[in-house]
Structure formats: C-alpha cells, structure tokens
Amino acid sequence: MNKKIKKKPKANLNPRSKKQPRLDPSIPTSSLQLKPSWKFESIDIKGPWGWGDINREDLLSKVLKRIIAFESMKWHEILNKKNHEIKISKITVQARKRLEKLRLDDIESLVSLTIEGPIRIWGIKVHNYFKVLWWDPLHKVYQNPKKHT
C-alpha cells in the first residue's frame, strides 16, 4: 500500500517583520527641491504675448541668459516675490480668453518668471517642469493692483 500524504505548509497568521521601507534621502520629496526643466509644447507663438514677436537680441541676451541662471537653482529658490504663481482668476480678462482659445483654461494658476525689469515669461509649472507659454515684455498679463487707491 502506497499512500501519498499531501503536505500542507503551515503559515503564521500574523507574520511579523522588522523590515520597514525607507525613503532614499537623495530623492527629493517635493518638486520645490528639484531644479527646473523646460518644456516648449505649450508655447504660444501668435497670441498677444506670442513668442513670434520677440527679437533675437532679447531672446539671446535676456531670456536664455536668465533661463540658464535658473537652471542652477531649485524651485524653492526661484519662487519668491519676483517669480511666483498667480491664480488664473487674477490675470487679465484678455489673458484668460487667450487661455480658452489655447484650450488651457482648465489650469488653476500660471507661473510668472521675471527676466528683467517688467519683462516676464509665463508658463505652467507641472512638477519640476516649466511649460513655457508667453513672452510678456510689458508685464501686461497680470496688472498688479495699485496700493492705497
């Protein structure tokens, strides 16, 4: 008689493990701890703040120079009084209408980066990416309300 005995493994109902996953300290937990990367998929060429209106001198000596400087910084160092997020509800009506035309009216805010004096570039910050949108040499996308009026 050759009987085969089926063995069943025994398992502890509540296995205990002393191992806990740890975060790698070299991996940032916030996009503010990362350096910016630039994306040009949303760039507006023809609108009122279109990049088609920028001259070569401004592009090379002002915009690219400033963008290169930003690349050595982290987002928490970039975002300050001069470079900041602005809610869509605070930008001009013309700018909101342009976002609708570009089918970008579902975003909550834009980021304004100061290039020099009143010159701004506008974009959408997604994680550490800055999606370049507008060239605003006269600071017309957002009109800062005058104080004490």
Secondary structure, DSSP 8 states (H G I E B T S, - for coil): ------------SS----------TTS-SSGGGS--EEE-TT--SSSTT-GGG--HHHIIIIIIHHHHHHTTS-HHHH-SSSSEEEEGGGS-HHHHHHHHHTT-TT-SEEEEEEEETTEEEEEEEETTEEEEEEEETT--SS----TT-
